[in-house]
Amino acid sequence: MFGLIARPWMVTLGSHLVNFALFFHLPINWALRPVFKYFCGGENIRLSDSTIEKLSQYSVRTVLDYSAEGQTGEAALDHTLKEVLATVAAGDGDPRHAFAVFKISGLSDNSLLEKVSACGAGNTDGGRGETASRCEIDCLSPDELLAWNRVRARVRAICEATAAAGGRVMIDAEETWLQEAIDGLAEEMMARFNADKAIVFTTVQMYRHDRLAYSEALINRAESSNYVVGLKMVRGAYMEKERERAKKLGLVDPIQKDKAASDRDFDAVVQLCLDRIEHAHLVCATHNEQSSRFLADEMARRGIKVDDPRVSFAQLLGMSDHISFNLAAEGHRVAKYVPYGPIRKAIPYLLRRAKENTSVGGQTSRELSLIRSELQRRSAL
Ligand SMILES: Cc1cc2nc3c(=O)[nH]c(=O)nc-3n(C[C@H](O)[C@H](O)[C@H](O)COP(=O)(O)OP(=O)(O)OC[C@H]3O[C@@H](n4cnc5c(N)ncnc54)[C@H](O)[C@@H]3O)c2cc1C
């Protein structure tokens, strides 16, 4: 399968065929099933259990990820809420689960997130999360304001349920034009729920040139208001889309000038969190060996225990198993996203995994070469 999706033309053709089949409601589950089985746990939580169990046998814990994206309409948004709450409940009292996770775009129409972001949603009610901010009230129509308050209530319900279950939850980062609304809500939830430890984690995308400064400011605010920031660090999944949009609209490109700059800021935020670990708990979400090793080495150098609950590593199911299982064998806290859901709803996620080969300079081919060399090693035994 990796051999197939390592060919860019195959991925482009496959994406067109999938979109064509979706548009005309043609049956395509059979064609997607092998890719789905590799990257996803199953079509529901129960069917994902064998994957959860298998990971747990190697001390790798699960992050159940309901993989429906780009939902619209209140019924679909409420359905996503129900699913995310089910993932929180699945983790309650089950040590095989590390975190819950969700995308705010699964709980809100994207157009609303975009509008709230454009009107500067960062400043809300000082962390209580009860009301919309002045600028939201001024920018949104009465109907939009009602819809936005429903989004806020959904996010709060997930964070509340997580806190009650003694769990932890991560809020994924998305496109820049939606992110300010997401950042505002995430910060509000952290201020509300992270009194002495991180229950709610926000995500920073280090491919953005403003995120190092943002992370520092976020930790400063948490320190002065006396709560803990939960920071999931990623490089970022939407680089081409971001660059294309910025070019088309004549905006400043939000992406770093090159990969080395993303790598440098990634390491800098690792250092920042470890320097200020009393107020910044960290999830290092990457398939990059060097970044994972850098964090593990820094922990050792600073005398932070491998199983310190303030530091975790995370990868996606089916990706970089050599990082996940080796770190877990060393005693580190490691989690894998286990996406689940109906096959058709998982298509955007699956296409992103397939496209990573062309968009990140060969992540898939890196997986393929690792699998090939391991096969060779075993056949030589
Ligand atoms: C557990 C987990 C959770 C994730 N959650 C999110 C999330 O919430 N939001 C999100 O957006 N992504 C998320 N991702 C995806 C992530 O952002 C990356 O796309 C993916 O992991 C590849 O980056 P890397 O650090 O693993 O590896 P690498 O292969 O070292 O880095 C590739 C990444 O570097 C960046 N990059 C590549 N070329 C350039 C360039 N020329 N200039 C600047 N930067 C460049 C891009 O971000 C690219 O994806 C998640 C990944 C994991 C493992």
The ligand as an SDF file (V2000), in Angstrom:
LIG
                    3D

 53 58  0  0  0  0  0  0  0  0999 V2000
   -0.1490   12.9780   16.8180 C   0  0  0  0  0  0  0  0  0  0  0  0
   -0.2190   14.0360   15.7410 C   0  0  0  0  0  0  0  0  0  0  0  0
   -1.1670   15.0360   15.8270 C   0  0  0  0  0  0  0  0  0  0  0  0
   -1.2350   16.0230   14.8370 C   0  0  0  0  0  0  0  0  0  0  0  0
   -2.1490   17.0420   14.9600 N   0  0  0  0  0  0  0  0  0  0  0  0
   -2.1310   18.0480   14.0520 C   0  0  0  0  0  0  0  0  0  0  0  0
   -2.9540   19.2130   14.2240 C   0  0  0  0  0  0  0  0  0  0  0  0
   -3.7060   19.3320   15.1940 O   0  0  0  0  0  0  0  0  0  0  0  0
   -2.8930   20.1760   13.2640 N   0  0  0  0  0  0  0  0  0  0  0  0
   -2.0360   20.1000   12.1930 C   0  0  0  0  0  0  0  0  0  0  0  0
   -1.9940   21.0280   11.3760 O   0  0  0  0  0  0  0  0  0  0  0  0
   -1.2620   19.0170   12.0090 N   0  0  0  0  0  0  0  0  0  0  0  0
   -1.2710   18.0110   12.9120 C   0  0  0  0  0  0  0  0  0  0  0  0
   -0.4380   16.9320   12.7270 N   0  0  0  0  0  0  0  0  0  0  0  0
    0.3240   16.7710   11.4640 C   0  0  0  0  0  0  0  0  0  0  0  0
    1.6580   17.4800   11.5580 C   0  0  0  0  0  0  0  0  0  0  0  0
    1.3900   18.8610   11.6010 O   0  0  0  0  0  0  0  0  0  0  0  0
    2.5950   17.2420   10.3830 C   0  0  0  0  0  0  0  0  0  0  0  0
    1.9550   17.5080    9.1770 O   0  0  0  0  0  0  0  0  0  0  0  0
    3.1320   15.8680   10.2380 C   0  0  0  0  0  0  0  0  0  0  0  0
    3.2640   15.2320   11.4580 O   0  0  0  0  0  0  0  0  0  0  0  0
    4.5100   15.9440    9.5580 C   0  0  0  0  0  0  0  0  0  0  0  0
    5.4580   16.6830   10.3560 O   0  0  0  0  0  0  0  0  0  0  0  0
    6.5480   15.9710   11.2570 P   0  0  0  0  0  0  0  0  0  0  0  0
    6.9400   16.8670   12.3750 O   0  0  0  0  0  0  0  0  0  0  0  0
    5.9930   14.6880   11.6780 O   0  0  0  0  0  0  0  0  0  0  0  0
    7.7350   15.6220   10.2760 O   0  0  0  0  0  0  0  0  0  0  0  0
    8.7270   16.3040    9.2620 P   0  0  0  0  0  0  0  0  0  0  0  0
    8.7460   15.3530    8.1230 O   0  0  0  0  0  0  0  0  0  0  0  0
   10.0220   16.6220    9.9130 O   0  0  0  0  0  0  0  0  0  0  0  0
    8.1070   17.6610    8.8240 O   0  0  0  0  0  0  0  0  0  0  0  0
    7.2660   17.8320    7.7450 C   0  0  0  0  0  0  0  0  0  0  0  0
    6.5410   19.1110    8.0270 C   0  0  0  0  0  0  0  0  0  0  0  0
    7.4530   20.2080    8.0150 O   0  0  0  0  0  0  0  0  0  0  0  0
    6.7980   21.3660    7.5340 C   0  0  0  0  0  0  0  0  0  0  0  0
    7.4980   21.8000    6.3030 N   0  0  0  0  0  0  0  0  0  0  0  0
    7.8400   21.0250    5.2350 C   0  0  0  0  0  0  0  0  0  0  0  0
    8.4340   21.7650    4.2750 N   0  0  0  0  0  0  0  0  0  0  0  0
    8.4700   23.0270    4.7480 C   0  0  0  0  0  0  0  0  0  0  0  0
    8.9380   24.2540    4.2090 C   0  0  0  0  0  0  0  0  0  0  0  0
    9.4890   24.3240    2.9990 N   0  0  0  0  0  0  0  0  0  0  0  0
    8.8110   25.3710    4.9550 N   0  0  0  0  0  0  0  0  0  0  0  0
    8.2520   25.3270    6.1890 C   0  0  0  0  0  0  0  0  0  0  0  0
    7.7860   24.1990    6.7670 N   0  0  0  0  0  0  0  0  0  0  0  0
    7.8870   23.0610    6.0480 C   0  0  0  0  0  0  0  0  0  0  0  0
    5.3630   20.9530    7.2100 C   0  0  0  0  0  0  0  0  0  0  0  0
    4.5840   21.2350    8.3350 O   0  0  0  0  0  0  0  0  0  0  0  0
    5.4740   19.4590    7.0160 C   0  0  0  0  0  0  0  0  0  0  0  0
    4.2550   18.8000    7.2800 O   0  0  0  0  0  0  0  0  0  0  0  0
   -0.3470   15.9670   13.7310 C   0  0  0  0  0  0  0  0  0  0  0  0
    0.6220   14.9590   13.6650 C   0  0  0  0  0  0  0  0  0  0  0  0
    0.7130   14.0260   14.6610 C   0  0  0  0  0  0  0  0  0  0  0  0
    1.7850   12.9950   14.5640 C   0  0  0  0  0  0  0  0  0  0  0  0
  1  2  1  0
  2  3  1  0
  2 52  2  0
  3  4  2  0
  4  5  1  0
  4 50  1  0
  5  6  2  0
  6  7  1  0
  6 13  1  0
  7  8  2  0
  7  9  1  0
  9 10  1  0
 10 11  2  0
 10 12  1  0
 12 13  2  0
 13 14  1  0
 14 15  1  0
 14 50  1  0
 15 16  1  0
 16 17  1  0
 16 18  1  0
 18 19  1  0
 18 20  1  0
 20 21  1  0
 20 22  1  0
 22 23  1  0
 23 24  1  0
 24 25  2  0
 24 26  1  0
 24 27  1  0
 27 28  1  0
 28 29  2  0
 28 30  1  0
 28 31  1  0
 31 32  1  0
 32 33  1  0
 33 34  1  0
 33 48  1  0
 34 35  1  0
 35 36  1  0
 35 46  1  0
 36 37  1  0
 36 45  1  0
 37 38  2  0
 38 39  1  0
 39 40  1  0
 39 45  2  0
 40 41  1  0
 40 42  2  0
 42 43  1  0
 43 44  2  0
 44 45  1  0
 46 47  1  0
 46 48  1  0
 48 49  1  0
 50 51  2  0
 51 52  1  0
 52 53  1  0
M  END
$$$$
